[in-house]
Amino acid sequence: MSEAPAPSKEISLPVSPSTPSSPTPTDILTSQVRQARLFLYNNSLAAETGFNNFLSRALHIENAFTNTVASLAPSAESGESLTPGGVYVVVAAMAGSIVSRNRGIFLRTMSPLAFGTVAAWSLLPVTMRNISDLAWEYEKKFPAVADQHLAARERAERIWYTSIAHSQMTRQMMEDKIGEGRKKLEELVSKGH
């Protein structure tokens, strides 16, 4: 038995004019959906770019901060250890607080700072030099502050060198007076008095 071929059904589509006089509702909806998709895409791309730029800036700041803190540490060749030195500096600052406990607010504020700073420069000289150099780099960004710092440093150095010179002169004067007193005492002893 052979099957007979099925008759083909032809579907006829409505023929639209080649140039419509006004857009159809489907065309209007298509263009509006296209505009909405492009709007969403452009705004999501702008938000993503802004977020990426923000993260880049935040990571750059974090990296700069980390590098700055790492640069303050002493080199391995210096032999300076931060752990015991830092503990000693904190203990010295607390000692300054204890020494000035029943004094005025100015002395109670300044003595821990002074004790801690002296201890830090004595116990952690390389680290303090690194911190001082970093502070100087920041001060150079503000010329007025840098000029005041230089003037204060110059005054402090002049006072230091003057005090050294005065102490040497005082020592020399004391040695001269002691020498004169010894001579007079020797003269008195030699005369037999």
SULUR-V296134 format. One record per pair of residues at least 12 apart in sequence whose C-alpha atoms are under 8 Angstrom apart, sorted by the first residue. I is the first residue (numbers start at 1). GAP is how many residues later the second one is. D is the distance in Angstrom with one decimal. If there is no record, write none. Layout:
BEGIN
I;GAP;D / I;GAP;D
END
This chain:
BEGIN
71;59;7.5 / 72;55;5.9 / 72;58;5.3 / 72;59;6.1 / 73;54;5.8 / 73;57;7.6 / 74;52;5.8 / 74;53;5.5 / 74;56;7.9 / 78;48;7.5 / 80;44;6.7 / 80;46;7.3 / 81;43;8.0 / 82;42;7.4 / 85;35;7.6 / 85;38;5.7 / 85;39;6.2 / 86;34;7.6 / 86;38;7.8 / 88;31;7.5 / 88;35;7.9 / 89;27;5.4 / 89;28;7.8 / 89;30;5.4 / 89;31;5.6 / 89;34;7.5 / 90;26;6.6 / 92;20;7.5 / 92;23;5.7 / 92;24;5.5 / 92;27;6.5 / 93;18;7.7 / 93;19;4.3 / 93;20;6.4 / 93;21;7.6 / 93;22;5.2 / 93;23;4.3 / 94;18;6.3 / 95;17;7.1 / 95;20;7.6 / 96;15;5.1 / 96;16;4.2 / 96;17;7.7 / 96;18;7.6 / 96;19;5.5 / 96;20;7.7 / 97;12;7.8 / 97;14;6.4 / 97;15;5.1 / 99;12;7.9
END
